[in-house]
Amino acid sequence: MAILDKKQIDRSITVICQVSMRYHNEAFIENLRHRYRVWMKYRECYHLADK
C-alpha cells in the first residue's frame, strides 16, 4: 500500500487498481459499488469478466 501526498508530489495522480470478486451477480456488484463510493473518492469503475 502506498500513501501519497499530492502537495509534495505537485502533480495529478491516476491510480488503477484491480479487485477480484468472488461473485459476479448484479446485487453483489451494486453492493461493492456502494461500498467504494462510501470509502473512496473514485471517478470511474469498470467491471470486466471472462466468459
C-alpha positions as CSV (number, residue, x, y, z in Angstrom):
1,M,0.0,0.0,0.0
2,A,1.2,3.5,-0.8
3,I,0.1,6.7,0.8
4,L,0.8,9.7,-1.4
5,D,0.8,13.4,-0.5
6,K,-0.5,15.3,-3.6
7,K,1.0,18.5,-2.2
8,Q,4.5,17.1,-2.0
9,I,4.3,15.4,-5.4
10,D,2.8,18.6,-7.0
11,R,1.3,16.6,-9.9
12,S,-2.0,15.0,-10.7
13,I,-2.3,11.3,-9.7
14,T,-4.0,8.5,-11.6
15,V,-4.3,5.2,-9.8
16,I,-5.6,2.0,-11.3
17,C,-6.3,-1.0,-9.1
18,Q,-7.6,-4.5,-9.6
19,V,-10.2,-6.1,-7.4
20,S,-11.0,-9.8,-7.7
21,M,-14.6,-10.6,-6.9
22,R,-16.0,-13.9,-5.7
23,Y,-19.4,-13.4,-7.2
24,H,-20.4,-11.5,-10.4
25,N,-24.2,-11.1,-9.9
26,E,-25.9,-7.7,-10.1
27,A,-26.6,-7.5,-6.4
28,F,-23.0,-8.2,-5.3
29,I,-21.7,-5.7,-7.8
30,E,-24.1,-2.9,-6.7
31,N,-23.1,-3.6,-3.1
32,L,-19.4,-3.3,-4.0
33,R,-20.0,0.0,-5.9
34,H,-21.9,1.4,-2.9
35,R,-19.0,0.4,-0.5
36,Y,-16.4,2.1,-2.7
37,R,-18.5,5.2,-3.0
38,V,-18.5,5.5,0.8
39,W,-14.8,4.5,1.3
40,M,-13.1,6.3,-1.6
41,K,-13.5,9.2,-4.0
42,Y,-13.2,7.5,-7.3
43,R,-14.1,8.7,-10.7
44,E,-14.6,5.5,-12.7
45,C,-15.2,1.9,-12.1
46,Y,-15.2,-0.9,-14.6
47,H,-16.5,-4.5,-14.4
48,L,-14.6,-6.9,-16.7
49,A,-15.4,-10.6,-16.8
50,D,-14.1,-13.6,-18.8
51,K,-16.6,-15.9,-20.5
